[in-house]
Amino acid sequence: MQSDRERAEGGPPPGDLQRARPRRGWRIALLPIAALLLLLATHPGRVAAKSVLLLPEVFNQVPIRPLIWLTPSPRREEFAFEYSVGHVEGDLYVPNASGRHGALILILGARPVGNDAPMLVRFAEGLSRAGAVVMVPASTRLAEGLVPPEEVDAIVQEVELLRARDDVDPERIGILGFSVGGSLAVLAAGDPRLAGQLRFVNAFGGYHDARDVLRAVATRSLSYAGTDEHWEPHSLTRWVLGRQMIDTLPEGEDRMILDRLLVQEEPDARAETDRLSPVGRAVLGLVEGLSAEEAERALAVLPPASQERLRRISPSQVLDQLHAELFVMHDLADRFIPYTESRRLVARAPAEDVGLYTEFELFDHVMPDQPPSSPRLVVELAKLYRQFYRILLLVV
């Protein structure tokens, strides 16, 4: 028992002191765990954790996938419908949990990978494990390399399909658009039929104006904000742009020769190019290369139908009519669509509509190609995490 003197001096016996210190030590050690549990009890905290867990799902070469260990496999469903100029069929990835979920539509580009491509399946499943219903549509027109303005009609129907589902919260629907699909997503965000129906769009590797991309392809250069730099476009970009212009030419010799040369890629058609009209020569020059002055003259002689196609598939036409928050991503080394297009898009969109713009050094266009040991990988992953977090915060 403690003596009167010990009580007067206010100190516990040595044994009691030794027992008190471990108790205080445990309380201190438990503080980080309690803080983590408290954080995970909040919506932002859960989204932050899911955003981290989603990062490995972007890289096929990463074998460690904690999201798979911690979440049940989503259910995969199929869907199909006709739209104004084609047919769409695709897949839905549905979380294996009751209740209503937010939803994401993955809009791919022209001549995209198939819906069963391992990288696409892995990413879609990862998003669904994180808590979203994920729709992956495949359009026949985009598969052919055509980008008609009516692709927005297909996106409108996709949103309607999701909103009609009992397991989807209609207030939490967003679009992740890749390459040309990113630009189509922005066009959809400016369509009055979708006013109030989209929470956000994320345009990854898209363009601001198809005519500016055509100028860059023709001149093999990028011109933006007073700077000029060399740019070598990918062969698929030249092919897709050539396809758009040929598709809008009137029936005749120009269309036949250019289709054989640029679309079917028949070398023998080269011998027939001397029969092209001035319009046909302009199309060929825009795809194969011209000086800046020649490119402007060639653009000016394109027929009205070609001019209209390029205008109507350009997000530049709807930036003052956006009905959703805009997120933008682009890789600085992109050879498919110039990174300057995303800079233009962000600069010309209303500032209050832009949620986040991120430039990367991580992707080959929209495919991750940095090796896991790259010194910059940590920085790039931090930027990707931030993009995921901002997007998922609105959906899951």
Phi, psi and omega in degrees: 000152182282136181283166177300324181293319180295320179295322180294323181279349172080012183250142178282159175300155181307320181296317178297323179297317180294325178286329182289322183298313177300323180297317177296321180298319178294321179298319179294318181295329182281346182302311179300323180294317179297320179296320179295315179297321178295319179296316181291344177282349179261155178298311178302323180294317178295320179295321178300316179295317180295324180296320177295315182293336181283335185306315180297339182287350179277337189245112181299331184279357180269115183279338183274116186229080184299334180299327179290323180292328191259349185227150177285157180294138176287161175272139181250126179238162177247155175212163179200150174198161173265144172231185196302328183231013182183203185227141177236134168222154185187196185233150173240132175251117188246127180302143179274063180206148182284170177096183180261142184237157167290167184222149178232137173252126177262107179262118182267180186265197179281136185052058186281174171294158179288160182294344178263007177301129186306320181296319181292316179299316181299315182292317180297317177297321179298316178297321180290321175298331178285349173123009182248145165285125186244123178254130178237091180276152175232115183266136179296324182290316177296323178298329178279354182088010179262145180234073178286150178302335182290356174301334177296328176301320179295319180296321178301316179293325179295319177296318179298320178299317180293317182296335181278350182279140179291336183265010179244132172278112185295347179274356184230065179239130178224168180237132168254111182252134183244130179060231177304327178298331176294319179291322176296324178297319178293319176301319178296322180294339178263002181276127183299336179294338181254013178300125180078005183248351178242134178279322181197165165229143176241112181262114182248113178070029180267186181236158178271317182215125183298331180291324177293323177296319179296321175299316180296320178296315183295317186267353183055041182207158176246132179231117182201136175052042175082004179242150177232138177215153179291144178214127180253107184289150176291151181299327179293324178297315178298319181297312183294317179294319175300320179299319181296315183290318179296321181297336183258002176281149175293156177302139180155192187293320178304311183296318182295313183293314182293325177296317179296320185281312189265329183262307179282343178057050177267114183300328183297337181291343180302326181292344183263359186292343178289350178267359180291146174283173175305323178294315179299320178292326177296315179299314181298317180295320180297327179278321189264346174127131179212163170288168181301317181293318179295323180297319179296320179294320180294318177299324184291333183265000176299143182294159182306323181296322178291317178301318182293320178300312181298322180291314188285343176261016182255121176302339180304338183281346188235006187297337178270009182233018185295139179244021181206157177291142186250124172244142185224140177224147175201144174268137185292339181260017184298123177260355180272311177225129185299140177298335179297337178294319178290325176297318177297317182302312182290321182294328186259351174282151175303132185303326182289345180269345185270116179278314183195138173236128182229131174256139186240162165230057190226338192241154164263094190064262178240010179254130179294130181225004177284131177295148183303337182269003182302134180300332182274358188300320182298316180296315182294320178294324177297320178293320179293320176302314181300318179296314178302314184300314183295325181285309183296332178303332182269351189238314187260000000 
